Amino acid sequence: MAPTHDPQLLKGVLSLLLLRLLAEHESYGYEVVQRLRQLGLTDITEGSVYPALARLEREGRVEARLVASRSGPARKYYRPTAAGTEALAEGTASWLSLAAVVHPTLVRPLPDPPTSTEDI
């Protein structure tokens, strides 16, 4: 069984992940969901990705274009704007800076638990 991820942690980094994947290559929503799942985020849902893409579009960080599909309705392909590319760079630097502090703290060994003093 694949690990689940804390929804609150994922929510905080989802926009950054979306910008990164779209910077690699233009994609439509369902394809982005599949790419996130391939990364190991197997519990990600369309219900979180599509609203995040819409928010990024409203914020001017991604732009979309409709492309006809042979297997159904037109697909909306997303790609980062200049503002999105800048947000990706700033967000990546911020994330790496935070991870540099948090990771060493979380992985260091815990001290042995105190022994009981009731017997003394």
Contacts in CASP RR format, 6 or more apart in sequence:
PFRMAT RR
TARGET T0000
AUTHOR 0000-0000-0000
METHOD contacts of the structure
MODEL  1
MAPTHDPQLLKGVLSLLLLRLLAEHESYGYEVVQRLRQLGLTDITEGSVY
PALARLEREGRVEARLVASRSGPARKYYRPTAAGTEALAEGTASWLSLAA
VVHPTLVRPLPDPPTSTEDI
2 40 0 8 1.000
2 42 0 8 1.000
2 43 0 8 1.000
4 43 0 8 1.000
5 41 0 8 1.000
5 43 0 8 1.000
10 41 0 8 1.000
10 44 0 8 1.000
10 48 0 8 1.000
11 48 0 8 1.000
13 95 0 8 1.000
14 48 0 8 1.000
14 49 0 8 1.000
14 52 0 8 1.000
15 52 0 8 1.000
15 55 0 8 1.000
15 56 0 8 1.000
15 61 0 8 1.000
15 87 0 8 1.000
16 88 0 8 1.000
16 91 0 8 1.000
16 92 0 8 1.000
16 95 0 8 1.000
17 36 0 8 1.000
17 39 0 8 1.000
17 41 0 8 1.000
18 32 0 8 1.000
18 49 0 8 1.000
18 52 0 8 1.000
18 53 0 8 1.000
18 56 0 8 1.000
18 62 0 8 1.000
19 56 0 8 1.000
19 61 0 8 1.000
19 62 0 8 1.000
19 80 0 8 1.000
19 84 0 8 1.000
19 85 0 8 1.000
19 87 0 8 1.000
19 88 0 8 1.000
20 88 0 8 1.000
20 92 0 8 1.000
21 27 0 8 1.000
21 32 0 8 1.000
21 35 0 8 1.000
21 36 0 8 1.000
22 32 0 8 1.000
22 62 0 8 1.000
22 78 0 8 1.000
22 79 0 8 1.000
22 80 0 8 1.000
23 80 0 8 1.000
23 85 0 8 1.000
23 88 0 8 1.000
26 77 0 8 1.000
26 78 0 8 1.000
26 79 0 8 1.000
27 35 0 8 1.000
27 77 0 8 1.000
27 78 0 8 1.000
28 67 0 8 1.000
28 75 0 8 1.000
28 76 0 8 1.000
28 77 0 8 1.000
28 78 0 8 1.000
29 46 0 8 1.000
29 49 0 8 1.000
29 50 0 8 1.000
29 53 0 8 1.000
29 75 0 8 1.000
29 76 0 8 1.000
29 78 0 8 1.000
30 46 0 8 1.000
32 49 0 8 1.000
32 53 0 8 1.000
32 78 0 8 1.000
33 44 0 8 1.000
33 45 0 8 1.000
33 46 0 8 1.000
33 49 0 8 1.000
36 44 0 8 1.000
36 49 0 8 1.000
37 44 0 8 1.000
53 62 0 8 1.000
53 78 0 8 1.000
56 62 0 8 1.000
56 78 0 8 1.000
56 84 0 8 1.000
57 63 0 8 1.000
57 64 0 8 1.000
57 78 0 8 1.000
59 83 0 8 1.000
60 81 0 8 1.000
60 83 0 8 1.000
60 84 0 8 1.000
61 80 0 8 1.000
61 81 0 8 1.000
61 83 0 8 1.000
61 84 0 8 1.000
61 87 0 8 1.000
62 78 0 8 1.000
62 79 0 8 1.000
62 80 0 8 1.000
62 81 0 8 1.000
62 84 0 8 1.000
63 78 0 8 1.000
63 79 0 8 1.000
63 80 0 8 1.000
63 81 0 8 1.000
64 76 0 8 1.000
64 77 0 8 1.000
64 78 0 8 1.000
64 79 0 8 1.000
65 76 0 8 1.000
65 77 0 8 1.000
66 74 0 8 1.000
66 75 0 8 1.000
66 76 0 8 1.000
66 77 0 8 1.000
67 74 0 8 1.000
67 75 0 8 1.000
67 76 0 8 1.000
67 77 0 8 1.000
68 74 0 8 1.000
69 75 0 8 1.000
80 88 0 8 1.000
END
